[in-house]
Amino acid sequence: MNNLVEDKKKLREEYKRRRKAFYDQLDPATKGLAFRRPPTPLAQLINDSETIALYSAMGSEAPTARLAEYCIEIGKNLCFPVVIGRKPLEFRLVDSINILQAGYQNIAEPGTDCPVVVPDLIIAPLVAFDRSLSRLGQGQGHYDRSFENLPHARRIGLAWSVQETENVPNENHDVTLEMIVTESEIIQSVNMTS
C-alpha cells in the first residue's frame, strides 16, 4: 500500500510540473480560447443536466471561467464546491462567478449565503489521467468521496492533453471518470456513447 501512495505522490509532482510548463508556454490568446465552448459530447451532457458543478481553476489547471459563463448563458443551475473537512464536497449554487470568494487553500468558492444543491453533472479538476479514465487528483480525496456520495451524477474531468499518463495507480476508494475533455480531444467510456 505504501508503494502505491508513494507512486501517486511522485506522479502528482511530475504531472503538476508538466502541466505548469505546458501552461506557461501558452500565449495569452490561446489560454483565453481554451475550453471556451464545450465540445459537442460535453455540450450534450450539459444540456441534459439541470445542475452543473464546476471548479475554480487554480494556477495551471484547465480553465473553467468561460464554461461557467456558457452554463449561465443557457440557463443552467451552476454550482461550485466547498470543502467541509474530510466530508464529501458541499456544492453551492451561484448566479455569477464574481461572487466566489477565497476559501479552502485560497480556492475561490461560494459563501455560506449560497444555497446547497445536488449536481447531476460534476466537472472536476485533475493532476493526471489515463486512457481508462482514471483520475489523479490533489491527494485529499475530496472528489472521490463526492463521487461516491453522488453516484447518479455524471463525472467529467477537464485537463490539458499533457496531463495524460500511461497508468494512474488506483486505490479502492478511487472513482473513475466517464469522460475527460482536453484542449485537443475527448476520451469517454463506452457507455457514454449510447
HELIX and SHEET records of a PDB file:
HELIX    1   1 ASN A    2  ASP A   24  1                                  23    
HELIX    2   2 PRO A   28  LEU A   33  1                                   6    
HELIX    3   3 THR A   40  ASP A   48  1                                   9    
HELIX    4   4 ALA A   65  GLU A   73  1                                   9    
HELIX    5   5 ILE A   97  ILE A   99  5                                   3    
HELIX    6   6 TYR A  104  ASN A  106  5                                   3    
HELIX    7   7 HIS A  142  ASN A  149  1                                   8    
HELIX    8   8 SER A  161  GLN A  163  5                                   3    
HELIX    9   9 VAL A  190  MET A  192  5                                   3    
SHEET    1   A 8 VAL A 116  VAL A 117  0                                        
SHEET    2   A 8 GLU A  90  VAL A  94 -1                                        
SHEET    3   A 8 ASN A  77  VAL A  82 -1                                        
SHEET    4   A 8 THR A  51  ALA A  53  1                                        
SHEET    5   A 8 LEU A 121  ALA A 124  1                                        
SHEET    6   A 8 ARG A 154  LEU A 158  1                                        
SHEET    7   A 8 MET A 179  VAL A 181  1                                        
SHEET    8   A 8 ILE A 186  GLN A 188 -1                                        
SHEET    1   B 2 GLN A 101  ALA A 102  0                                        
SHEET    2   B 2 ALA A 108  GLU A 109 -1                                        
SHEET    1   C 2 ALA A 128  PHE A 129  0                                        
SHEET    2   C 2 ARG A 135  LEU A 136 -1                                        
END                                                                             
